[in-house]
Amino acid sequence: MAQTLKADARPPGTPRVPGVSPSEAGTGPQTVPLPDPFPLYRGGALSGARIACETWGRLNAARDNAILLFTGLSPSAHAAATDANPSPGWWQAMIGPSLAIDTNRYFVVCVNSLGSCFGSTGPASIDPATGQRYRLDFPEIAVEDIARAGFETVRALGIGRLAVVMGASLGGSLAVAFAALHPQGARRLVSISGTAAASPFAIALRSVQREAVMRDPDWLGGHYEPDHPPHNGLRVARKLGTITYRSAAEWRQRFGRQPIAGIALGADQFAPRFAVEGYLEAQAERFIRIYDANCYLYLSRAMDRFDLAEHGGSYAAALAASGHRGGLEKVLVLGVESDLLYPIQEQAAIAEAFEQSGVDTHFRRLPSIEGHDAFLVDIPRFDAELRAFLA
């Protein structure tokens, strides 16, 4: 069962949160209440909202060794194994004692996004005003709301300023939004395979994914029951996404035209026959078992609407305050040359904006073949970059 964290020795104005001290955390999922009400960037507010998070390492006496880790669209806060949940996390090879994100040195807080379905408040949560699931009555959320929810989470843990804020994919965009909204919130920042604004290609892709979900008869205008969700639509949406998470070169190298092992000679002529089709089906089947369709729609739309230039008229203007005294000291932006979903030019634009704000900025173009998902699989390359930066 999730614990609730407590902030002791908090910065001025930080609310007290009942539960265990963050210096004692690191054993599994916890939840942190957000300020109540929690106003949203595009209007409306949430009442009784909470953020699920997991932690590793120990917060030091000065409370200045914390890393806030934002996730991509689909992961939970379980980035690495804990005592309460020893199963491998989505970044298991990167977080732990003597690993790139060294928990002997850092107190790591990974947050599940506001609007997601893994313990944070979202469309699948119960609306305290009605006692029923929010479903499509959940207000529109923005990337800015998710970033601010991360900020409020670490404040509730008594952390006044982070050592590092970081994230990959959607998380990379969230780290950048965090810098624009809270320019003094962290000393360093790492943005991996993120974007400062959704491209037309990404918007087009996600619009088709959402349409696949909403055209599933089982979606029922968002009012499906948890035990009968729109699995077929969500399956197609996930397959489309998975295709863009890797590069064509990797698909060719990994699968070629290899057939599915043991396929019957008399099988349906339109049944999957190639190994790559089997892989997509396996990925989709795993996803639909754990992810809520309405949460998917909300976060997908939030990603489309994000544009850092809304905060001042340009990327550089949005990040200008992060270069002032007390703002960011150093930034690392990582991009992958084979990324189809968030092309390398989008990370270059982020790096340029930070440079224009006067921050010591390091931009790395990585030649990984694995595309957008390289940060999950090309561990040696990302390990080396993060070790050097965090050292």
N, C-alpha and C positions, 0 to 999 in steps of 0.2 A: 504494500500500500504506500502511496506517495506521502512523504513527509512535507511539512511546511517549514520553511526556513525562517530564522530569526535574525534580525540585525541588532547587534550590540555594539557600542561605541560608534554609533552611526554619525555620518556627516549631518550638519544642521539641516533641519527640515525633512530628514529621511524618516519615513514612517516605521514604527516598530512592527515586526512581523513575528507572530508566535511560532515556536518550533525549536529547532536545534540551531546552534551557532554554525555559521559557514565554515569556521575553522575545524569543525568536527564533521563536516559533510564529506561526501565522496562515496557513499554507499548505495546510491540508487536515486530514483526519481524523486523530486520534490516539486512543490508548487509554491508560487509566490503571488500574492495579490497585487494587482495594479492599483494606482490611485482611483478612488471611486467618487464621482464618475470619471471615466477615462474618455475624454473627447477625441474624436477622430478627425483626421486631416480633411476628409471630404464631407464632413458634416455628421451630426449625430454623436452619440456617446454610448459607451458600454457601462453597465453597472455590475459590480461583483466579478469583474474579469480577472482571470488568473493566467499565469504563464508557467508551463512545465519546464523544468530544467534538470540537468544532471551536472555533477561537479567531480573534479579529480584534483588531488594535491591538497595543500593546506594554505590558507590565507595567512600571510605573515603578520607580525605585530604592527607594522606600518601600514598594512592593508594596501600595498602598492605593487603587488606581484600578480594581479588578476588578469586573466585573458577572457574576453567575451567572444564566444564562437557562435556565429550565425550559420544556419544550415541552408541547403538548397530547398527546392519546392517540396520534395517528398519525404526527407528523413525526419525521424524523431530526434529528441535530444540525446539519444543513446549513441554517442560518438565513439565510446570505448567501453570495455567491460568494467563493471563495478562489483563490489561484494554482493550487492543485492541482485544484480543481473550479470552473471559472468559470461553471457553470450557476447560474441564479438560485436563491436559497434561499427558504424559506417566509416570511421576513420581510425580503426583499431591500430594500424601500423604506425600512426603518427603521434598518438597521445599516450604518454606513460613515462615511467622513470627512465631517464637517459635517452628517450626518443626525441624526435625533432621538437615536439611540444613537450618539454621536459617537466613532468609533474613533481620532480624533486625541487624545481625552482619556481614553478608557476602554479597558481590556483586557477584552474580552467572551469569556466561556466559555459555550458552549451545550452542554448534556449530553443525550445520548440516554438515555431512562429505563431504569433497571434493569428487566428483564423485557421490553424491546422487542426488535426484530429487526434493528436497524441498527447492529450492532457491540457493543452492550452485552450482558452475560450475560442470557439469558432461556431460555424453554422450547425455543427452536430451537437453542440452543448445545449444544456437546458437554460431557457430564458427564465430568469428569476421572476419576471413579471407575470408569466403565464403558466409556468410549471411544465411547459412543453418545449420540444426542441425548437431552436431558432429557425432552422431551415432557411428559407429565403427572406425571412423577417430580420435576419442578421444584417446590420448596416454595412455599407461598402467599406472595405478596408483598403489601405494604401501601404506601399512599401514604407512610407514615412511612419505609419502607425506601428508596423512591426519593429522598425529600428528603435522607435521611442519606447516600445514595450521592453526591448532588451536593455535600454538605458535605465528604465525604472526598476527592472529586475535587479541589476547590480547595485543600484542605490539602496534597494531594500535589504541587500546583504551587507550594507555598511561600507560599500566601496565608493569612495569619492571620485577617484580617477583611475582608469584602467591602465595597466602596463601596455596592453595590446587589445585592439578590436580587430577581428578577422572573420572572413567567411569566403565561401566558394559558390559559384553559380549565383542563384538568388542571394545567397549569403554575401557574395562579393559586392553586389549592389547595395545590400543592407549596410555593409561596413562603410561604404561611401556616403549613403544617406545619413548614417550615424554621425559622420564627420561634419556634414553640412548642418545638421540639427543641433549637435552638441560638440562644437569645435574644441572645447577644453575637456572632453570626456575621456580622452585616451592620449597616451604619450606616443604610441606607434600604431600603425594600421597596416593590415595585409588584405588586399583584395585579389582574389583568384578567379579568373574566368568570369568576371562580372561585366556589367554594362551600366552606363550612366543614363541610358534611355533605350527602351525597346526598339529594335529595328523593324522595318516593315516585314522582313522575312519572318522574324519571331512572332510578330503580331498575327500574320497570316496563318502560321502554323497553329498557334494556340486557338485562333478562332475556329479552325476546323476541329481541333480536339474538343473544344467546348460544344460545338454543334453535334459531334458524335455522341456525347453524353446526353445532351438535351433532346435529341431525336430518339433516344432509346425509350420505347413505350413504358418501361418500368421506372423512368425518372419521375413521371407523374407531376410535372411542374415543380419539382423539388420536394414533393411531399411523400416520397417513398418511405417505407418502413426499414429499419436497420437490417432486418433479416431478409429483405427482398429489394436490394438496391439495383441500380441500372448497370449491371455487370458488363453487358455486351458493349455498351457505349464507352464505358470506362476502359474496357480492354482495348478497344480500337484506339482510343486517345493515348493510352500508354505505349502501344506499339509505335504510333507515329512519333512520339517523343523519343523513344529508345533509338529509333533510326537516326535521329539527329544528334544523339549524345555521343556517338562514335563517328569516325571518319570512314569514307568509302574505301580508303586504302586498308584500314584495319578490318573492315568486313571481308574484303578480298583476301587478305592475309590469313585471317582467322578461320573463315568458313569456305572460301572458294565456292565451288559448285557441289560441295560434298552433300550427298543425300542423307536423309534421316535413316539411321540404322534400323534395320528390321522392318521397313515399310512393306506392307503386303502388296503383291503384284496386282491384286484385284481391287485395290483401294479406290475410293471416290476420286475421279479425275481432278477435282479441285481441292482435295485434301492437301495439307502441307506435305511436301516431298523433300525440301531442302533443309539442311541443318540450320541455316540462318532463320528459316521460318519457325522451326522448333524452338530456337532460342528466344525469338520474339514472343512466342506463345507462353513460354515458361516465365519470362519476365512479367508479362501482362497478368498471368494467373496469380503470381505472387503479390503483385501490386493490388489487385482488386480485392484480395482477402483482407487487406489491412487499411485501405484508404477510403475516406468518405467522399462521395462524388460532389456534394455541394461545397465541401472545403476545397476540393480541386478547382471548381469553377471560380470561387472567390479569389484564391491565390493566383490563379492564372490571369484573371482580369487585373489584379493589382500589379502584376509584373508588366502587363501591356501598358498601363497608364503611367508608369513611373517615368519621369523625365526630370533629371537633376536640374536642368535649366529653369524649371519653374521657380527655383529659389534664387532669384537675382537676375535672371535673364541669360545666363550662360553657365557652363560647368565651372569655369574659373571663378566667376562671381559667387556661385553657391559655396565654393570651398575657400573663399578668400580668408574668412575668419580663422580657418584651421591653421593658417600660417602665422598668425599673430602670436605674441608671447603668451605662453601658457597653453598653446594649442599643440598640434602634432609636431613631434621632433623628427620623425622618420616614417617613410611610407615605402612599402613593397607592393608592386603591382605585377602579377604573374598572368601571362596569357599563353595560349597554346596555338601554334601555327596551323594546326589541322582542325581547329574548332569551327564547326559549321553553324552552331546555334548562336554563339556569341563570338564573332570573328575577332582576330587579334587586333584589328584596328580600333575596336571598342575599348579594349584595355589600354591601348596607346593613348586614346583620348582621355581616359581617367588619369593616367600618369602625367600627361601634359597639363591638365587642370591643376593637379597638385603642385607641379613644378612652378606654374604661374603664380600660385599662392605663396611661394617661397619655402615650401617644405622640402627637406632633403628626400628626394624621390628616386627609387630604384625600380626600373622597368626591365623585366626579363621576358624574352620571347622564347618559349620552350618548344623544341622540335618533336614533341611526343606525337606518335601516330594515333593515339587513342581518342583524339578529339576532345569534346567538351568534358567528358568524364575522366580525362587523364589524371586529374588530381586524386581520383579514387584508385587508380590502378598503376600509374607510373610512379610508384612510391619512391624509388631511389632519386629520381630527378627532383621531385617536390621536397623530399626530405632534405637534400643538400641545400636547396634555396632557403627553406625555413630555418634550418640550423644556423646558416651563416647570418641571416637577418636577426634572429632572436639572440644570437651570441653577442 
